[in-house]
Amino acid sequence: MKTIALLGSILLVLASCSSSQSIVDEQTFDCGSGQALDIQAGLQMAQMRSRGTDFGGDRATLIVNVFNNSHNEITIKNVSADQISDPQATYSFDRGNLNVDVTIADGEEHTFEIPMTARGVGSPDVTSRSSSGRSPEIVMAVRVTLSTGDSYRCRYSVGSPL
């Protein structure tokens, strides 16, 4: 009798797991034209102090502008940024993260300011500069996460502070 009850329970569990409706809870979208969100980012640096690994580092702010093209109201829960590794980069940025609860109506935009810390990673080498004499670009990965769990990830070249 216990075996029949156990088998019945197992069948009920298997039947509930094989539901014909598959629900996708969270999705990640790459930024691009035609997406529900238009995201732009730029780096704002304070005066750079020196090239070494100063205690505390230099302060920077990543400005992230989110425009809602979704035809629905959206709520942003998190905006984060990470530097994409580049051996020629003259600065290293700590991860920036901003937990928020911001609702953006359709056709509206909101600007987020993510505080970050930058540290020089050595003296700039003449050979690492581009032909225009500028230091290599700094590439950031920006992620905007909605209250639904969906997120949008973008890559931006934000320019070197030198």
C-alpha positions in Angstrom: 0.0 0.0 0.0 2.8 2.4 0.9 4.5 1.5 -2.5 1.3 2.5 -4.4 1.0 5.8 -2.5 4.7 6.5 -3.1 4.3 5.8 -6.9 1.2 7.9 -7.0 3.1 10.8 -5.4 6.0 10.4 -7.8 3.6 10.5 -10.8 1.9 13.6 -9.5 5.3 15.3 -9.2 6.3 14.2 -12.7 3.0 15.4 -14.2 3.4 18.8 -12.6 7.0 19.1 -13.9 5.9 18.3 -17.5 3.5 21.2 -17.8 3.0 22.3 -21.4 3.7 25.9 -20.4 7.3 26.8 -20.1 8.0 30.0 -18.2 11.1 32.0 -18.8 11.7 34.0 -15.7 14.7 36.2 -16.7 16.3 37.1 -20.0 19.4 38.9 -20.9 19.4 41.1 -24.0 22.4 42.6 -25.8 22.0 46.3 -26.5 21.3 47.3 -30.0 18.8 49.1 -32.2 15.2 48.0 -31.9 15.5 47.0 -28.2 13.0 48.1 -25.6 15.7 50.2 -23.8 18.2 52.6 -25.4 21.2 52.8 -23.1 24.1 55.3 -23.5 27.1 55.6 -21.2 30.0 58.0 -20.7 32.8 58.4 -18.2 33.2 61.6 -16.1 36.6 61.8 -14.3 37.8 64.1 -11.6 41.3 65.5 -11.9 43.7 62.6 -12.1 46.2 62.8 -9.2 49.1 60.5 -10.2 50.0 57.3 -12.0 50.7 54.9 -9.2 48.4 52.8 -7.1 47.3 55.6 -4.8 45.5 54.6 -1.6 41.8 55.0 -2.5 42.4 55.7 -6.2 40.9 58.5 -8.3 37.2 59.1 -8.3 35.1 58.6 -11.5 31.5 58.6 -12.3 30.0 56.5 -15.1 26.9 58.3 -16.5 24.3 55.9 -17.8 21.3 57.2 -19.6 18.3 54.8 -20.1 15.5 55.7 -22.5 12.4 53.6 -22.4 11.2 52.5 -25.9 9.1 49.5 -24.5 5.6 51.1 -24.9 5.2 50.1 -21.2 6.3 51.5 -17.9 9.5 49.9 -16.6 11.2 49.8 -13.2 15.0 49.7 -13.0 16.4 47.8 -10.0 20.1 47.8 -10.7 22.7 49.4 -12.9 26.3 48.0 -12.8 29.5 48.5 -14.7 32.7 46.4 -15.0 35.8 47.2 -17.0 36.6 44.7 -19.7 40.1 43.5 -19.3 42.7 45.1 -21.6 46.4 44.6 -21.1 47.1 48.1 -22.7 44.7 50.0 -20.5 46.5 52.7 -18.4 43.8 52.6 -15.7 42.0 49.9 -13.8 38.4 50.6 -12.7 36.7 48.9 -9.7 33.3 47.5 -10.3 30.5 50.1 -10.1 27.1 49.1 -8.8 23.9 51.1 -8.1 20.8 49.5 -6.5 17.8 51.6 -7.3 14.0 51.5 -7.6 13.3 53.9 -10.5 10.2 53.8 -12.7 10.5 55.2 -16.2 7.4 55.8 -18.3 7.2 54.9 -22.0 9.0 57.6 -24.0 10.9 58.9 -21.0 14.5 58.6 -19.8 16.5 58.6 -16.6 20.2 59.3 -16.0 22.1 57.2 -13.4 25.4 58.1 -11.9 27.6 55.2 -10.9 30.5 56.1 -8.6 33.7 54.2 -9.5 37.3 54.2 -8.4 40.2 54.3 -11.0 43.8 53.4 -10.4 46.8 53.9 -12.7 48.3 50.6 -13.7 51.8 52.0 -14.6 53.2 54.7 -16.7 51.7 55.1 -20.2 54.0 53.6 -22.8 54.5 55.5 -26.0 54.0 52.3 -28.0 50.6 51.7 -26.4 49.2 54.9 -27.6 47.2 55.1 -30.8 48.5 57.0 -33.9 46.6 60.0 -32.7 48.7 60.1 -29.5 45.8 59.1 -27.3 45.9 56.3 -24.7 43.9 53.2 -25.5 40.2 53.3 -25.0 38.7 51.9 -21.8 35.9 49.4 -22.5 33.1 49.1 -19.9 30.4 46.5 -19.7 27.2 48.0 -18.4 24.2 46.0 -17.2 20.7 47.4 -16.5 18.4 45.1 -14.6 14.6 45.5 -14.6 12.2 44.5 -11.8 11.1 41.6 -14.0 14.6 40.1 -13.7 15.3 40.9 -17.4 18.6 42.7 -18.0 20.2 44.6 -20.9 24.0 44.4 -21.3 26.1 46.8 -23.3 29.7 47.5 -24.1 31.1 51.0 -24.4 34.4 52.5 -25.2 34.5 55.4 -22.8 38.0 56.9 -23.5 41.1 57.0 -21.4 41.5 59.6 -18.7 44.8 60.6 -20.2 
